[in-house]
Amino acid sequence: MREEEKTEKVREFIQTFDAIEQEMEPYKDAKRDLRANYKENEWLTADEMRLAVRAYRMLKKDENLEELQEMYSKLLTTVSANRGYTDAS
């Protein structure tokens, strides 16, 4: 590929990438608002949300069930500790 063609492809890529990023921004804002709402209402802490998202991503990727159970256990322990419970089971 000639240098001019490569430069044009880079320019096209950047334009398309930027368009996609701009289309995604409202969804990113919605995710930030969702997190802020749960934090503001003290429904979940930042750590609990982070662990929940990790568990969600593991499910979405169809990852190892043992790893998911471990993540769930960590989430349950974190939630319990934040709420003053001594036993998460």
N, C-alpha and C positions, 0 to 999 in steps of 0.2 A: 504494500500500500504506500502510495506516495505521501510525502510529508504534508502536503496541502489537504489530502483526503483525511489523513489522521487528525489534523487540526480541526477539520470540519466535523468529524465524528465526535471528537472531544467536546466541541461546542454544542452539538446536538444532544449529547449525553447530559451535559450540565443543564441545559434548558429543560429537558425532560425530567431529570432528577429534581430540579427546583420546582417544577409544576406538581410533581408527586408530593414533595415535602409540604407545599402550600395546601394541597388537598387534605393532607393528614393533620394539619394544625388544629382544626376544630375538634378532632378526636383526641388529640393530645391534651387540649384544654379540658375536654370532658373528663379524661382520666385524672388530671390534676384536681379538678373540682370535686370529683368523687372522693379522692383521697382526703382532700381538705375537709369535706363534709363529715366523713367518718371520724377524722381526728377531732374536729371542732365539737362534734356531739359525743366524743369520748367513747365511741362504739368500738373502735380498734386503735391500737397504737401504731406508730410507723413500723415497728418491728413485726407486729402481727400482720399488717398488710403486706409487708415484704415477704414474709413466710407464706402467706396465702397465695400471693402471686407466683412464688416459686412452685408451690404445690400445683397450682393451675397449669403452669407451663410444663411441669412434669407429666400431668395427665394428658395435656394436649400432644405431647411428644410420644405418648404411650411408653413412658420409661418404666424401669424396674419397679415392681410393686413394693418390694422391700424398702427401696429408697423413698417412695411415696409415704409409706407407713412411718418411716423415720422422720420425714418432714412433718407429717401430721402430728406425731408425738412431740416434736419440738414446738410446733404451733400451740398445741394443747397445754404444754408446760409453760410456755410464755404467757398465754392468756390467763392461766390459773395463777401464776406468780404475780402478774399485774393486777389481778383482782383480789389478791390476798389469800388464795386457797393454798393449802399445803400439800394436797394430794390431787394430781391431775386425773386419776383414774376414777 
